Structures are given as C-alpha cells and as structure tokens.
Amino acid sequence: MARTKIAVIGCGFFAPNHLHAWSELPDAELVAVCDLDEKKATDAAAQFSVPSVFADAAEMIVVAKPDFVDIVTTMASHLMLVELCAANGIPAIVQKPFGPTFDDCVAMVRVCKDAGVMLMVHENFRFQHPMRQVKAALDTGTIGDPVWGRISFRTGYDVKAGQHYLFDEERFIVLDLGIHVLDLARFFFGEVETVYSRHARIDPRVKGEDMATMVLGHVTGATSIVDCTYESRQIPDFFPQTLVTIEGTKGALDLEPDFRLSISADGARRVVDVSTPLRAWTSQPWHVAQDSVYHTQAHALAALAGGYEPETSGADNLKTYALVDAAYLSAKSGECIRI
Ligand SMILES: NC(=O)c1ccc[n+]([C@@H]2O[C@H](COP(=O)([O-])OP(=O)(O)OC[C@H]3O[C@@H](n4cnc5c(N)ncnc54)[C@H](O)[C@@H]3O)[C@@H](O)[C@H]2O)c1
C-alpha cells in the first residue's frame, strides 16, 4: 500500500518531535515542510530529508499534493490553515490548543465535517505510555468504578524560555497546559458536568494565570481535582511527569513519581514500572512527551486508513475545550459552572 504523503506546517520549537515521529512511522512519507520563516523550513527539510520546502501553505498544498497535513503552528493560525485543508479536501491534525476561542474550534469542526475530511487534535497526553497503562489498569475493573481522583502537573521548569509567546497569553496555564490535564480527566473519569476553578499569577512577567486548581464533577458522580503550574518550587522537580491518583469502589491506583504505578485492590498493593522506553530520537526527561507524539501520529494514520474517528477528533476536543472556557468563567465569577 502507498505510504501517506505528509506535509508539516510550522517548523518551530515543537515541530522536530513531529518530524522525527513521521520519519519513524513506516506508513508515512514526509513530502513537504512549510514555515512563514523560510529558513526554519529549509533547516527542517535538510535535517529530515524532506524533498520540498514552502513559505506559503496554500502553494504547498497545490504543489506538493499531500494526503494529510500536520499543523504545528500556534493557535492563531489554526482556523485559517484548517479551512485551507478542508477547501482542498485534505484531512488534518492540528496542535493543541485547538484554537483561541470555542467559536474558532466549532468552525474548524464544521468546515471539515462539511468537506467530509478527518480532523484530529494533537492532544498527546492521553497517548503517553504511563497514561495508557493507567487506563488499561482502570479498564480491568480491578479498582471498581472511579469515584475520586487527582491529576496533577506541577513543575518549576522554565517553559517560557523555549516558548516566549507564553508570556503574552491572556489565558495561559489552563489553555496551554490545563487543556492536556483536563483531557486526561475526561479520559479516566468520563464526561464532566460541573467545573470550579481558582487561578493565580505567580510570575509577574506573564500576562495570564500560571497556577490553576480545578474541581470537576463528572456525570458518573465522581469528583476529580485537576491542578497545574509551571511555578512549583518542589524538590525534586518531576518535570514533565503527570501524577495521577484514582480511588475506585474496590481499590485505588496511583501513578507515582518516576513512573511507578501502584494498584491497591483485594487487600494488597502491587507496584508496576510503567516508564517509557527510549526511541532513537528521544531523551530523558522529555522522552515521555516525545514518545507520545509518535503514538498520537500513529493513531492519526490508523484512523485515516481505517476510516474511523480518532479518539481526539476535533469534535471530541470541543468537550475538553468547553472545560477550559468553564474554568476561566469560574475563576472570574467565583462560581461553579455547569457545562
Ligand atoms: N502537545 C505538546 O506537548 C506541545 C508542546 C509544545 C508546544 N505545543 C503546541 O505546538 C504549537 C506550536 O508551538 P511551538 O512552540 O512550536 O511554536 P513556535 O512559535 O516555535 O513555532 C510555530 C511556527 O509556525 C510558523 N507559522 C505560523 N503561522 C504559519 C503559517 N500560516 N504558515 C506557515 N508557518 C506558520 C511560525 O513561523 C513558527 O516557526 C502550539 O500550539 C503549542 O501549544 C504542544
């Protein structure tokens, strides 16, 4: 079977992970890269042996004729680029955050639906190896039905050094990082009916909030606490690990630091190592995130080939995005928001 011809738009900070993953996936063939900054695109093409380079996405689509477009730009350009793909009948995957507003996200879902093309959001946290292991453990039923939990991403890692645009985001930590952790809450506990959130700004140099604590009421009756910050002073610092606690009707599980998954059930506790194996191009401590990019893109290709909706389709991601908006509304009003 012919390989899927992939074009990547956006060759900035995070793109090398996408390019490495596409290069490793046997069913994918990188045919073009594009960046408004042509030097970035040229450098990426040289590093990953990509045959054609563009500074204009519309031109790239006409000339390179990709089967699938990977959009790795920041959110302001997502709607315009997704519309361009849809207009040319080309499916796309777009990095998180899906868009700057819920309306933009809805517009992207609609335009792809009307064009009959797949749209996936690159929501990679649920594709992290440890998170798949947590979900698999939950699905065995060993701990029963989840009733309470906490999903926590706390670090003092200087994320803004690599991603300067984060200084200027009016909506920072919940939209940039919380969106991943909220998606995990949906993945483990199911859909959400209420959100209460408190936010703080710790680093005075950022425009938005950089610490958030959210309490989610799930449709099942379960409650989860979702918290995230880049301003934690804990030692040791576990960046970029997400820690998870889930209490169920028959037991409990904990994804502890350094990828130890402890499962308590039937009066006993066992601990499993769920650390992520290294790939040729991944390195500690980022490997858990880098590896998830590979699995996200593998899932996109499988969904495309199989003609089914990906787990984190545009339509699915609207539900995560609604929780982001609810968190901001709650933090502003001091009220618990019903979804
Ligand atoms: N999933 C994750 O774990 C993760 C981690 C980091 C960043 N991200 C996301 O990835 C996205 C990109 O982040 P980044 O840090 O790489 O940003 P970046 O600013 O470093 O790179 C984006 C690139 O896109 C290019 N670009 C913008 N508009 C374009 C257009 N219309 N046509 C062609 N090129 C265009 C820019 O010139 C820039 O080089 C963001 O949405 C960010 O939130 C995700």
Ligand as a Chemical Component Dictionary entry (heavy atoms), coordinates in Angstrom:
data_LIG
# 
_chem_comp.id                   LIG 
_chem_comp.type                 NON-POLYMER 
_chem_comp.pdbx_formal_charge   0 
_chem_comp.three_letter_code    LIG 
# 
loop_
_chem_comp_atom.comp_id 
_chem_comp_atom.atom_id 
_chem_comp_atom.alt_atom_id 
_chem_comp_atom.type_symbol 
_chem_comp_atom.charge 
_chem_comp_atom.model_Cartn_x 
_chem_comp_atom.model_Cartn_y 
_chem_comp_atom.model_Cartn_z 
_chem_comp_atom.pdbx_ordinal 
LIG N1  N1  N 0  1.492 18.881 22.696 1  
LIG C1  C1  C 0  2.563 19.330 23.313 2  
LIG O1  O1  O 0  3.093 18.664 24.189 3  
LIG C2  C2  C 0  3.124 20.662 22.901 4  
LIG C3  C3  C 0  4.349 21.125 23.392 5  
LIG C4  C4  C 0  4.820 22.365 22.926 6  
LIG C5  C5  C 0  4.052 23.122 22.047 7  
LIG N2  N2  N 1  2.846 22.630 21.643 8  
LIG C6  C6  C 0  1.977 23.386 20.733 9  
LIG O2  O2  O 0  2.543 23.375 19.416 10 
LIG C7  C7  C 0  2.176 24.584 18.730 11 
LIG C8  C8  C 0  3.447 25.192 18.182 12 
LIG O3  O3  O 0  4.254 25.565 19.275 13 
LIG P1  P1  P 0  5.789 25.971 19.080 14 
LIG O4  O4  O 0  6.311 26.205 20.450 15 
LIG O5  O5  O -1 6.470 25.025 18.197 16 
LIG O6  O6  O 0  5.600 27.391 18.336 17 
LIG P2  P2  P 0  6.689 28.202 17.501 18 
LIG O7  O7  O 0  6.235 29.620 17.510 19 
LIG O8  O8  O 0  8.067 27.885 17.969 20 
LIG O9  O9  O 0  6.545 27.584 16.026 21 
LIG C9  C9  C 0  5.427 27.819 15.216 22 
LIG C10 C10 C 0  5.924 28.040 13.794 23 
LIG O10 O10 O 0  4.792 28.167 12.948 24 
LIG C11 C11 C 0  5.107 29.105 11.952 25 
LIG N3  N3  N 0  3.842 29.612 11.374 26 
LIG C12 C12 C 0  2.885 30.359 11.978 27 
LIG N4  N4  N 0  1.876 30.613 11.140 28 
LIG C13 C13 C 0  2.187 29.997 9.970  29 
LIG C14 C14 C 0  1.539 29.885 8.715  30 
LIG N5  N5  N 0  0.356 30.483 8.478  31 
LIG N6  N6  N 0  2.152 29.190 7.731  32 
LIG C15 C15 C 0  3.350 28.601 7.936  33 
LIG N7  N7  N 0  4.020 28.684 9.116  34 
LIG C16 C16 C 0  3.445 29.366 10.117 35 
LIG C17 C17 C 0  5.915 30.166 12.666 36 
LIG O11 O11 O 0  6.712 30.929 11.765 37 
LIG C18 C18 C 0  6.747 29.314 13.620 38 
LIG O12 O12 O 0  8.012 28.974 13.085 39 
LIG C19 C19 C 0  1.464 25.451 19.764 40 
LIG O13 O13 O 0  0.086 25.395 19.542 41 
LIG C20 C20 C 0  1.836 24.852 21.109 42 
LIG O14 O14 O 0  0.851 24.999 22.106 43 
LIG C21 C21 C 0  2.387 21.425 22.028 44 
# 
loop_
_chem_comp_bond.comp_id 
_chem_comp_bond.atom_id_1 
_chem_comp_bond.atom_id_2 
_chem_comp_bond.value_order 
_chem_comp_bond.pdbx_ordinal 
LIG N1  C1  SING 1  
LIG C1  O1  DOUB 2  
LIG C1  C2  SING 3  
LIG C2  C3  SING 4  
LIG C2  C21 DOUB 5  
LIG C3  C4  DOUB 6  
LIG C4  C5  SING 7  
LIG C5  N2  DOUB 8  
LIG N2  C6  SING 9  
LIG N2  C21 SING 10 
LIG C6  O2  SING 11 
LIG C6  C20 SING 12 
LIG O2  C7  SING 13 
LIG C7  C8  SING 14 
LIG C7  C19 SING 15 
LIG C8  O3  SING 16 
LIG O3  P1  SING 17 
LIG P1  O4  DOUB 18 
LIG P1  O5  SING 19 
LIG P1  O6  SING 20 
LIG O6  P2  SING 21 
LIG P2  O7  DOUB 22 
LIG P2  O8  SING 23 
LIG P2  O9  SING 24 
LIG O9  C9  SING 25 
LIG C9  C10 SING 26 
LIG C10 O10 SING 27 
LIG C10 C18 SING 28 
LIG O10 C11 SING 29 
LIG C11 N3  SING 30 
LIG C11 C17 SING 31 
LIG N3  C12 SING 32 
LIG N3  C16 SING 33 
LIG C12 N4  DOUB 34 
LIG N4  C13 SING 35 
LIG C13 C14 SING 36 
LIG C13 C16 DOUB 37 
LIG C14 N5  SING 38 
LIG C14 N6  DOUB 39 
LIG N6  C15 SING 40 
LIG C15 N7  DOUB 41 
LIG N7  C16 SING 42 
LIG C17 O11 SING 43 
LIG C17 C18 SING 44 
LIG C18 O12 SING 45 
LIG C19 O13 SING 46 
LIG C19 C20 SING 47 
LIG C20 O14 SING 48 
# 
